[in-house]
Amino acid sequence: MRVDPVTLKAELDGLLPLWPSPDHEFYQRSNSYTPTIAHLGPDGSYIAYNVFEVNPDGTLSTRSKSQILMHGPYGTVFAQSKYYYGKQYNHQRTDFGVTLYFNEGGHEHAQPARMLDQVGALSAISLVRVFKAPPEFLVVCATYDADGHMLVLGVNGSENGNWVHPSEIRTLYPDFDLGTSYADSPLMREHFGLPETFPIADYLKSPQNEAQKVALSIYSDTINLHYQRNRYVRQDTFRVDGSHTTDFFKYMITPEDRQLEPIDDRIKFGSHNPIAQTPSVNPR
């Protein structure tokens, strides 16, 4: 796929085929109500590196990424990004947020990395609290900008290792706004022990669990530092027994990412705008 960085015209003209196979990556074009072009992994893998929405004139409208950040008995937590390129968006900031979502959606896996010595600017921070609570787990995800201001708060449940739609468990928590919220909620913050502002300067000097003790039964607390628009992540996990581990990983930089880099560098990352879910893609 080629993208003209000036006109934003997108053309499928490269080495990757346009049909699915269990042996190679491919591109999938959809001409539904909103035309899309998806860069997918081998057939059956559920891997999706980029999903582009395309305007009628062939120019890019948006680009979505859904990257696995955490996985465990509570399900899968994703880092979701949506870039806006169309003129109709007027240089809108890139949406970014961390949330629990269903395992089978199109996604990208993380790759192990060495210590991040030179990874560029910090783009965002996230704090993920996993509680042992009905329906089996509650996963609370707070996303902050690079200065530590909260942008997005998500509260979702899981059962049998997968996300449960909020409508199915809303009666269990009538006082809370389940799902994703884009406005500050002191009641929710205090109930789940989340800092209103993440103390990033102090944390970089001396990492410690910034979540507060609450009445709920905790499974784990995880703090993620997202660098270069979530190309690199430092992940600190704090467990109930007091142990603390740090992992470093990265995500693949695709040819499309490289081509769009000059434009992405000019777009502010992270906003209060609602994060649209990555368009549903079935790799068949």
N, C-alpha and C positions, 0 to 999 in steps of 0.2 A: 504494500500500500504506500502510495506517495501522497504527501500533503504539501502543497505550495505554501510556504510560511507567509507569503504576501497576500495572495488571494484566498487562501484557506480552501482551495479546491482539493477534493480528495479523489484519487484514482486508484483502482485496483490494478496494479501492473507490477508484478514481482515474482519471486520464486515460490512463494507459498501457494498451494492449490486452493481451489474454491469448493472442494467437496470433502466431506468428513472421512477420516480414516483413523484406525487405532494406532497408526504408525507415525503420524506427523501432525503438526499444527496446520490450521487452515483458516481462511476467512469465510464468514457467513454473512450474506447480504439478505436483509429482510425489507420488503416493500409494503409493509403494512401501513397503518394510518400515519405513523412516524417512521420514515425509512431509517434503517440502522445498518452499520457495518461492524461486525464483531471479529476481533482477532482471538481465536479460540485454540485451546490445546487439543491433543489427540482425542478422537471421538470416545465418549464415555468417561472422560476424565473430569468433567465439570470445570475445567480450567478456562478462564476468560481473562485476557490481559488488558484489553481495552474494548469498550463498547461505545461506538460513535453514533450520535444522531446526526442526520444529514438534512440540510435544507433542500427545497425543490430545485435550486440552481446548482446543486452538487457541492456546496461549501459546507464546512463543518458547523454544526450548531452546538453540540456538547460532546464531552468525553467523560465516561464513567469508569471508575476502578473499584473493585471490591477485593480487598487483600486480607488474608487470614492473619489475625494478630494473636489469637489465643485459641486453644482447643483443649477440651477436657470432658469430664463426665457431665458438665453443665452445658455442653454444646459448643458452638463456634462463635467467637467474637471477631468481627470484621472491622477494618479501617476502611471507610467508604469516602471516596473523593468524587466530586463532579466539577468539571471545568466547563466554563461558558465561553464560547467563541463567537457565536452569531451576533450580528449587529444589533439584533433586538434586545440583547442583554446589556449593551452599553458598558463593556469591561467589568461586568459583575465579578465579585470575588469568588474564588473557588470554595465550594462547600466542602467541609471535612468534618467527620464525626466518627466515633467508635460506638458500635452497637452489637448486641447479640442478634443473630438472624439465623434463618434455617440453613442446615448443613448443605443442602443440595443446590443452592444457588451458584451461578457462575462466579468463580473466584480465582485468585492467584495465591500460590503458596509462597511462604518466606524461605529464604536460603540462609544458612548459617554464615556469619561474618566474623572477622577478627575484631579486636577492640577498635572502636571508631575514633581514630586520632584526627583525621581531617575529613569530616563528612559535610562540611558546610553549615549553614545556619539552621538553628532550631526553628521548626515550623509550627509545632503544636505539642501539647502534653495531654495525656489521658490517664485517668485513674479508674481502674475496673475493680469493683468489689463483688465477690461471689459469696452469697449467703445460702445457708441451708434453710430453705423456707418453701412452703407450698407454692407451686404444685410439686416441686422437688428442690429446685434452686431458683433464687432470684439473682439476676445479674444486673448490677447498677453501673452504668458507664458515664463518667463525666469527662467531657472534652474541653480543654482550655486552649486559649491562643498562646503564642510564644511568650507573652508577658504575664501569663498566669490568670487571665480573665476567663471565667466560664462562658462557653459558647453553647454547648449542647448537653442535655441531661437525659439519659435513656434508662428506663426501668423495664426489664423484660423477664419473663419466667421461662423455665425449661423443665422438661420431663423426659425420662428415658433417653437423655443425651441429645435432645433437639429442642429448638425454640418452640414455644407455645404462643399462638396468637393472643394478644392482650384481651380480645373479646371473650376468650375462653376462661380467663381467670379474674376478670374485672370484679366479680362479686366477692372474691377473696380479699380485695383491697379497695373497698368503696371510697376511702378517703384519699387515695393517691391517683395521680395521673399516670397510668401505665402507658408504655410506648415511649415516644420521643418528645421532649419539650425543648422549646427554643427561648424560653423566658425563665428568669431566675425564680426559684420556688424555695423560700427559706424553710418551709415545712418539710419538703422532700429532702433538702440538703441536710438539715439537722437530724431527721429521722435516720438517714443512711450514713451519717458521719462524714460528709464531704466538706472540704474547705471551700469557702466562697471564692477565695483567690489562692491559686497554687503558688507557694513561695519558691519559685524556681531558682533564684539566686542562692538562697540558703541550701536548697536541695543539691545543687551542683557542687557545693563545697562539702556537704556531708549528707549523703543520701539516707533518708529514714522514712518510715511509713508515715505519710501525712494524713492518713485516714484516722478518724476518731473512733473510740470504742462506743459501741451501741448495744442495745439489748438483743439484737438479732444474733443468731449463731453464724459466725464467719467461717468460710471455707478458705479463702485466700484474698489478698490484696495485691494488685499489680499496678505499677506505675510505668508508663511508656513515654519515652522521649522520642518524638518523630522529627527526623532531620530531612532536609531537602525534599519537601513535599512527600514525606513518607517513603522515600527511597531507602532510608536506613532507620533502624529503630534500636534503641537501648531499652531493654525490658528488665525491670527490677521486680522480683516476686517476693512478697513477705508472707510467710506461712504462720499458722496458729502456734506452732511450737517455737516461734521466735527465729527460725532460720531465714536466711535471705540469700537469694541467688540472683546473679546478673547475667543476662544473655544479650548477644548482639546479632542482629540479622539484617538482611537486605532483600529487596525485591528486584526482579529483572527489569532492566531498562530496554524497552523495545525500540525498534527503528522509528515507530511513530512518536514515541516519547522524545527521541533525539530531534526529530524534525520540528516538533512543537516547542522545544525547550526555549528558544528565543522569545516566543510569545508568553509561555508560562512564567518566565522570569519577570515579566512586567505585570503579571496579575497577582494581586494580593491573595494570600492563602489563608483560608479560614474565615468564616463569617457567621452572622446570626440568621442567614437565610436557611429555610428548611432544606434538608438534604433529601433529594429525590432518590428513591431506590434505583439501583442499577437496573436498566431494562432487562426484563426476563429473557434469558437466552437458553434454549435447550440444545446442548451440543449433540443430541441424538445418539 
